[in-house]
Amino acid sequence: MSTDPSTYEFNHTMYRVRDPAKSVDFYTRLLGMSLIFKSDFEEAKFSLYFFAYGVPQSILSASEEERKKYAFSRPGVLELTHNWGTETEEKFEGYHTGNKDPRGYGHIGVIVDNVEAACKRLEENGVNFIKKPNDGRMKNIAFVTDPDGYWVEILPKGF
């Protein structure tokens, strides 16, 4: 049996999230992604949420099995994992985002049609900024955080 690495594609990255309602709202309403499907694992007490850009309406209205197959056959998917109960834990300290010591993982990048307008919209919706488009040495890019503190780079298409 053989395999051809030239046919491999990057499919998804996964974040653990505390409150899925806040995260789903952030990635759908604020960043414009589509929720492809959600899977609950009752015995293990966790849920998975899969998001992407450019999802055809025919997929969004398809059966769960078809949406799942679609999610695992395309590049650029974001998976959010919610461990049940974290949203109500009083002493929950959050997940390590990679942007505090020890540093590791950094961010995902989202390309937009207009960085200034996108950032204005995000700011009007109370999104936390790490860097605004005109701050620092690199102009015309921004960094925001999602509800769990993961960084999202906002940059122009073709940057």
DOTI-628554 format. One record per atom (N, C-alpha, C, O): y, x, z negated. Coordinates in steps of 0.2 Angstrom, whole numbers, padded with zeros to 4 digits, always signed. Each point is the difference from the previous one (the first is absolute). Layout:
DOTI-628554
YXZ/...
END
This chain:
DOTI-628554
-0006+0004+0000/+0006-0004+0000/+0006+0004+0000/+0000+0005-0004/+0005-0006+0008/+0006+0004+0000/+0006-0005+0000/+0000-0006+0000/+0006+0009-0001/+0006-0004-0001/+0006+0004+0003/-0001+0006+0001/+0006-0009+0002/+0006+0003+0003/+0006-0001-0004/+0003-0005+0000/-0001+0010-0003/+0006+0000-0004/+0006-0002+0004/+0005-0002-0003/-0005+0003+0009/+0006-0001+0004/+0001-0008+0001/+0006-0002+0002/-0011-0002-0005/+0001-0007+0000/+0002-0003-0006/+0001-0006-0001/+0000+0010-0004/+0002-0002-0007/+0007-0002+0000/+0004+0003+0004/-0002-0008-0009/+0007-0002-0001/+0001-0001-0007/-0005-0001-0004/+0011+0002+0002/+0002-0001-0007/+0001-0008-0001/+0003-0003+0004/-0007+0000-0008/+0000-0007-0001/+0005-0002-0005/+0004-0004+0001/-0005+0006-0008/+0004-0002-0005/+0001+0005-0006/-0003+0005+0000/+0008-0007-0004/+0001+0003-0006/+0000-0005-0005/+0002-0006+0001/-0003+0008-0008/-0001-0005-0005/+0005+0002-0006/+0000+0006-0002/+0003-0011-0001/+0004+0000-0006/-0003-0005-0005/-0002-0005+0002/+0002+0007-0008/-0002-0004-0006/+0007-0003-0002/+0005+0003+0000/-0005-0010-0001/+0006-0004-0002/-0001-0004-0006/-0006-0002-0001/+0011+0002-0003/+0000-0004-0006/+0000-0007+0001/-0004-0004-0003/+0009+0001+0007/+0001-0007+0001/+0000-0002+0007/+0005+0002+0004/-0010-0004-0001/-0001-0002+0007/+0005-0004+0003/+0002+0000+0005/+0001-0005-0009/+0005-0005+0002/+0006+0004+0002/+0003-0001+0006/-0001+0006-0010/+0006+0004+0002/-0001+0004+0006/+0004+0001+0004/-0010+0002-0004/-0002+0005+0005/+0000-0004+0007/+0002+0003+0005/-0006-0008-0005/+0000-0004+0006/+0006-0002+0003/+0002+0000+0006/+0003-0003-0011/+0007-0002+0002/+0003+0006+0003/+0004+0000+0005/-0004+0006-0008/+0003+0006+0002/-0002+0002+0007/+0004+0001+0005/-0011+0000-0004/-0002+0002+0007/+0000-0005+0005/+0001+0002+0006/-0001-0009-0007/+0001-0005+0005/+0007-0002+0001/+0003+0001+0006/+0000-0004-0011/+0007-0002+0001/+0005+0005+0001/+0005+0000+0004/-0005+0006-0008/+0005+0005+0001/-0001+0005+0005/+0004+0002+0003/-0011+0000-0002/-0001+0005+0005/-0003-0003+0006/-0001+0004+0005/-0001-0010-0005/-0002-0004+0007/-0007+0001+0002/-0001-0001+0005/-0003+0004-0010/-0007+0000+0002/-0004-0006+0000/+0003-0005-0004/-0008+0004+0007/-0004-0006-0001/-0006+0001-0004/-0003+0006+0000/+0001-0010-0005/-0006+0000-0004/-0006-0002+0005/+0000-0006+0002/-0004+0010-0001/-0006-0001+0005/-0005-0004-0004/-0002-0005+0002/+0000+0007-0008/-0005-0003-0004/+0000+0002-0007/+0002+0006-0001/-0005-0010-0003/-0001+0002-0007/-0007-0001-0002/-0003-0005+0002/+0000+0009-0006/-0006+0000-0003/-0001+0000-0007/+0003+0005-0003/-0006-0009+0000/-0001+0000-0008/-0007+0002-0001/-0005-0002+0003/+0005+0006-0008/-0007+0003-0003/+0000-0002-0007/+0002+0004-0005/-0004-0010+0004/+0000-0003-0007/-0004+0004-0005/+0002+0001-0006/-0008+0001+0008/-0004+0004-0005/+0003+0006-0002/+0000+0002-0006/+0003+0002+0010/+0004+0006-0001/+0007-0001-0002/+0003+0004-0003/+0000-0010+0003/+0006-0002-0002/+0006+0003+0004/+0004+0003-0004/-0005-0003+0010/+0006+0003+0004/+0001-0004+0007/-0005-0003+0002/+0010+0004+0001/+0002-0003+0006/+0003+0005+0005/+0003+0005-0002/-0005-0005+0009/+0003+0004+0005/+0004-0004+0004/-0002-0006+0002/+0008+0009+0000/+0004-0003+0005/+0002+0005+0006/+0001+0005-0001/-0002-0008+0007/+0001+0005+0006/+0006-0003+0004/+0000-0006+0002/+0004+0011+0000/+0007-0002+0003/+0000+0005+0006/-0003+0005+0001/+0007-0008+0004/+0001+0004+0006/+0006-0003+0004/+0002-0005-0001/+0001+0009+0005/+0005-0002+0005/-0003-0002+0007/-0005+0002+0001/+0008-0007+0002/-0002-0001+0007/-0006-0004+0000/-0004+0000+0005/+0002-0004-0010/-0006-0004+0000/+0001-0006+0004/+0005-0004-0002/-0009+0002+0007/+0001-0006+0004/-0002-0006-0004/-0004+0000-0005/+0008-0005+0007/-0001-0007-0004/-0007-0002+0001/-0003-0003-0005/+0000+0004+0010/-0007-0002+0001/-0005+0003-0005/-0005-0003-0002/+0007+0009+0000/-0004+0004-0006/+0002-0004-0006/-0005-0001-0004/+0011+0000+0002/+0002-0003-0006/-0003-0007-0001/-0001-0002-0006/+0000-0001+0011/-0003-0007-0001/-0008+0000+0002/-0003-0005+0000/+0000+0011+0000/-0007+0001+0002/-0004-0001-0007/+0003+0000-0005/-0009+0000+0005/-0005+0000-0006/+0001+0006-0004/+0003+0005+0003/-0005-0005-0009/+0001+0006-0004/-0004+0006+0003/+0002+0005-0001/-0008-0007+0003/-0004+0005+0003/+0003+0004+0006/+0000+0006+0001/+0003-0010+0003/+0004+0003+0006/+0006+0004-0002/+0001+0005+0003/+0003-0008-0008/+0005+0004-0003/-0002+0007-0003/+0003+0005+0001/-0008-0006-0005/-0003+0007-0003/-0002+0005+0006/+0001+0005-0001/-0005-0008+0006/-0002+0005+0005/+0006+0003+0004/+0000+0006+0001/+0006-0010+0000/+0006+0002+0003/+0003+0006-0005/+0002+0005+0003/-0002-0006-0009/+0003+0004-0005/-0003+0007+0000/+0003+0005+0000/-0010-0005+0001/-0004+0006+0000/-0001+0003+0007/-0004+0004+0001/+0008-0007+0004/-0001+0003+0007/+0006+0002+0003/+0001+0002+0006/+0005-0001-0010/+0006+0002+0002/+0003+0005-0004/-0002+0001-0006/+0007+0003+0008/+0003+0005-0004/+0006-0003-0004/+0002-0006+0002/+0001+0009-0007/+0006-0002-0003/-0001-0005-0005/+0005-0005+0000/-0010+0004-0004/-0001-0005-0004/+0002+0002-0007/-0002+0006-0002/+0005-0010-0002/+0001+0001-0007/-0004-0004-0004/+0000-0006+0000/-0004+0009-0005/-0004-0004-0004/+0003+0001-0007/+0001+0005-0003/+0000-0011-0001/+0002+0000-0007/-0006-0002-0004/-0003-0005+0002/+0001+0008-0007/-0005-0002-0005/+0003-0002-0006/+0004+0004-0003/-0006-0010+0000/+0003-0003-0006/-0006+0000-0005/-0005-0004+0002/+0005+0007-0007/-0005+0000-0006/+0003-0006-0004/+0005+0001-0003/-0009-0006+0002/+0002-0006-0003/+0002+0001-0007/-0003+0004-0004/+0008-0007+0002/+0003+0001-0007/+0005+0005-0001/+0004+0000-0005/-0003+0005+0010/+0005+0005-0001/+0007-0004+0000/+0005+0003-0003/-0004-0008+0006/+0007-0003+0001/+0002-0003-0007/+0006-0001-0001/-0011+0000-0004/+0002-0003-0006/-0001+0005-0006/+0002-0002-0006/-0004+0008+0007/-0001+0005-0005/+0006+0002-0003/+0005+0003+0004/-0003-0003-0010/+0006+0002-0003/+0001+0007+0000/+0005+0003+0001/-0011+0001-0002/+0001+0007+0000/-0002+0004+0006/-0002+0006+0000/+0002-0010+0006/-0002+0003+0006/+0005+0005+0002/+0006-0001+0000/-0008+0007+0002/+0005+0006+0001/+0001+0001+0007/+0003+0005+0002/-0006-0009+0003/+0001+0001+0007/-0005+0005+0003/-0004+0003-0004/+0004-0003+0010/-0004+0005+0004/+0004+0006+0002/+0006+0000+0000/-0010+0006+0001/+0004+0006+0002/+0001-0001+0007/-0004-0001+0004/+0011+0001-0002/+0002+0000+0007/+0000+0006+0004/+0000+0000+0006/-0001+0006-0010/+0000+0006+0004/+0007+0003+0000/+0000+0006+0002/+0005-0009-0004/+0007+0002+0000/+0003+0002-0006/+0006+0001-0001/-0011+0000-0004/+0002+0003-0007/-0005+0005-0001/-0005+0000+0003/+0007+0004-0008/-0005+0006-0001/-0007-0003-0003/+0001-0004-0005/-0006+0007+0007/-0001+0005+0005/+0001-0004+0007/-0003-0005+0001/+0007+0008+0003/+0002-0003+0007/-0007+0001+0004/-0003+0004+0000/+0003-0009+0005/-0006+0000+0004/+0002-0005+0006/+0004+0002+0004/-0007-0007-0003/+0002-0005+0005/+0007-0002+0000/+0003+0000-0005/+0000-0001+0011/+0007-0001+0001/+0002-0007+0001/+0003-0003-0004/-0004+0001+0010/+0002-0007+0002/-0003-0002+0007/-0004+0004+0003/+0005-0010-0001/-0001-0003+0006/+0007+0000+0004/+0005-0001-0003/-0006+0001+0010/+0006-0001+0004/+0000-0006+0004/-0005-0002+0003/+0011-0002-0003/+0001-0006+0004/+0005+0001+0005/+0006+0002-0002/-0007-0003+0008/+0005+0001+0005/+0004-0007+0001/-0004-0005+0000/+0010+0005+0001/+0004-0006+0000/+0005+0001+0006/+0001+0005+0003/+0001-0011-0001/+0005+0000+0006/+0007+0002-0002/+0003+0003+0005/-0001-0004-0011/+0007+0002-0002/+0000+0002-0007/-0001-0004-0005/+0001+0010+0003/-0001+0003-0007/+0006-0003-0004/-0002-0002-0006/+0008+0002+0008/+0005-0002-0004/-0001-0008-0002/+0001-0002-0006/-0002-0002+0011/-0001-0007-0001/-0006-0001-0004/+0000-0005-0005/-0006+0008+0006/-0006-0001-0004/+0002+0002-0007/-0002-0003-0005/+0005+0009+0003/+0002+0002-0006/+0005-0005-0004/-0001-0002-0006/+0005-0001+0010/+0005-0005-0003/-0004-0006-0002/+0001-0003-0006/-0006+0001+0010/-0004-0006-0002/-0004+0001-0006/-0001-0004-0004/-0002+0010+0004/-0004+0002-0006/+0004+0000-0006/-0002-0002-0006/+0008+0005+0006/+0004+0001-0006/+0002-0007-0002/+0001-0001-0006/+0001-0004+0011/+0002-0006-0002/-0006-0004-0004/+0001-0005-0003/-0007+0007+0004/-0006-0003-0003/-0002+0004-0006/-0005-0001-0002/+0009+0005+0000/-0001+0004-0007/-0005+0005+0001/-0003+0002-0006/+0001+0001+0012/-0005+0005+0000/+0003+0007-0003/+0006+0001+0002/-0010+0003-0005/+0003+0006-0003/+0000+0005+0005/-0005+0001+0004/+0010+0003-0003/+0001+0006+0004/-0001+0006-0003/+0003+0001-0006/-0007+0004+0009/+0000+0007-0002/+0005+0004+0003/+0004+0004-0002/-0003-0006+0009/+0005+0003+0004/+0003-0005+0005/-0004-0003+0004/+0010+0003-0003/+0003-0005+0005/+0001+0004+0006/+0000+0006+0000/+0001-0009+0006/+0001+0003+0006/+0005+0006+0001/-0001+0004+0004/+0007-0005-0008/+0005+0005+0001/+0000+0005-0006/+0004+0005+0000/-0009-0005-0004/-0001+0005-0006/-0003+0006+0003/-0004+0000+0004/+0005+0005-0008/-0004+0006+0001/+0001+0004+0007/+0005-0002+0004/-0009+0006-0002/+0000+0004+0006/-0002-0004+0006/+0002+0001+0005/-0008-0004-0006/-0003-0004+0006/+0004-0007+0000/-0002-0004-0004/+0006+0003+0009/+0003-0006+0001/-0004-0005+0004/-0005+0002+0004/+0006-0008-0004/-0003-0006+0004/-0007-0001-0002/-0004-0003+0004/+0002+0005-0010/-0007-0002-0003/+0002-0002-0007/+0004+0002-0004/-0009-0006+0001/+0001-0002-0007/-0007+0000-0003/-0005+0000+0003/+0005+0000-0010/-0006-0001-0004/+0001-0005-0005/+0005+0000-0004/-0009-0005+0004/+0000-0006-0005/-0007+0001-0004/-0005+0003+0002/+0005-0007-0007/-0007-0001-0004/-0002-0007+0001/+0004-0005+0000/-0011+0004+0000/-0003-0007+0000/+0000-0002-0008/+0002+0004-0004/-0004-0009+0002/+0000-0003-0007/-0004+0005-0004/+0001+0000-0006/-0006+0004+0008/-0003+0005-0004/+0002+0007+0000/-0002+0004-0003/+0008-0003+0006/+0003+0006+0001/-0003+0005+0005/+0003+0006+0001/-0007-0009+0004/-0002+0004+0005/+0006+0001+0005/+0004-0005+0001/-0003+0011+0002/+0006+0001+0005/-0002-0002+0007/-0006+0000+0002/+0011-0003+0001/+0000-0002+0007/+0006+0003+0003/+0005-0002-0001/-0007+0006+0006/+0006+0003+0004/+0002-0005+0006/-0005-0003+0003/+0011+0002-0002/+0003-0005+0005/+0003+0005+0005/+0005+0003-0002/-0007-0003+0008/+0002+0004+0005/+0001-0003+0007/-0004-0005+0001/+0008+0007+0003/+0001-0003+0007/-0006+0002+0004/-0003+0005+0000/+0001-0010+0005/-0005+0001+0004/+0002+0006+0005/+0006+0000+0002/-0011+0004-0001/+0002+0006+0005/+0003+0006-0004/+0003+0004+0003/-0002-0005-0009/+0004+0005-0004/-0002+0007+0002/+0002+0005-0003/
END
